[in-house]
Amino acid sequence: MALIRQAVAPLRAARCVRLPASAARPFSMTTQRRGGHGESQFDPPSGWLWGVKPGEKAEPEGWEWPTYIFIGSLVATGVALAFKPDTTVSTWALEEARRRLEAEGILPDSNSQEKKD
């Protein structure tokens, strides 16, 4: 196996040397472009925060109001979910069992204890 590798290596090296420079990029017919051309897509630095001079009012952009409405709706949803009533089956079953046990006299009535305090 080593003999085959030694015999093929010079042939492979000679084949790489023989390739013309134009064959280096066989799938592209145009020259390779590097870097960006045209005018800059960024504003030059002005030295002011967000480009607004002191005393001038910033002009609102198109994305601001939809963002404020979205964030406000998230806050309102969070508050509504924090204060929603507990309507799970286990809570209902616990309350129903307590009510029935109090009616049968097994548990003392919780309302009468609150009235004594």
C-alpha angles and dihedrals in degrees: 000000000000090000092056092050091050091049095048098044097075091047091052091049092049091050091054091050092051095057113107119233092249091061092064091087107033097163098053127067096185129070119262114263121213129192130007123292130201131040122337117267092212130077115243114253112269099184094242126108107265088348094286117130119222112273094025122106117237115240111239115244126224097254097053104080096045088050092051091049092048094049091046091052090050091053092047091049091050092051092046092050092047093055101036117127119259105251101164121136092239092057091049091048092050092051092045092049091048091049092050094046090050090049091053092047096243093117123039114251109265092205092059092052091053091052092053093054 
